[in-house]
Amino acid sequence: MKGWIYGLYAVILAIVSIFTGEIVTFIMLGFILISLLNIHSTLKEILKVNKEKID
């Protein structure tokens, strides 16, 4: 469900970047978003493993 929300954010940012001429900024924000999503998924996996160790 969250995947389409991220897609919507990307489309909105793309439209804004086309109108403002900031294509490079859009690309950099995309890289940052991908990095943050990878960090988030890794932290969720670590939390899941730690919860299993406690139980």
N, C-alpha and C positions, 0 to 999 in steps of 0.2 A: 504494500500500500504506500509506503514511503517513497518508493521508486518513482512513481508518477509525480509526486510533489517535487522531488529534485529535478525532474525533467521540466516541470512547469517553471521552476526558478531559473533553470538554464535558458529556456525560451524567452522569459521576460528579460533576463540580462542580455541576451543576444539582440533583442529588439532595441533595447535602450542603447547598447553599444553601437549598433548600426546607425542610429539617429545621431549619436554624439560623436561618432568617428573613433571610438576607443576600442578598436578590435583587439589590440595587444592586451589591454586591460582585461577584456573578456576572456582571452585565452589564459592569462595568468590566474584569474579568479577560478577558472575551470580546474587548473592544476592544483590550486589551494583546496578547492572543494573535494577533489579526488583524494588528496593526501589526508584531509580531515576525516573523510569517510573510512579510509583504511585504518587510521588510528582508532576511530570509534569502534569499528568491528573487532579489532585486535583487543581493545580493552574489554569489550563485552565477552570475548572468549576467555580472557584471563579471569574475569569475574566469575564466569560459569565454572571454570576449573577450580577456583578457590572455594566456591560454595560447595562443590562436590567433595572436596577434601575435608571440609568442616563437618559435613553430614556423615 
